[in-house]
Amino acid sequence: MRILSWSALALGLMVGVVVSGPARAQAYDPRYPVCMKVYEGGRWGGEWIDCSYTSLPQCRATASGRAAMCDLNPFFAPPPPPPRRAHRRHH
């Protein structure tokens, strides 16, 4: 009976791994302010996000004629401002 229980548990774990599939990495690149979400039909279908655009017009030109839409990147992290230089007074 124990062997049957352990076999059922092992089978359940294997099925869970196969069904869940691989984990996805973060799709949004924080270096770019605009992302394009592409919807693809066909046999496998699916969608993906391409965050490699510096402006909405640039992204929209690339998305033109495709099943895609452009939006602002919610994870965009602009570079920090340059450090302020100390102002020295000359007497």
Buried (B, 14 or more C-beta within 10 A) or exposed (E): EEEEEEEEEEEEEEEEEEEEEEEEEEEEBEBBBBBBBBEEEEEEEEEEBBBEBEEBEBBBEBBEEEEBEBEEBEEBEEEEEEEEEEEEEEE
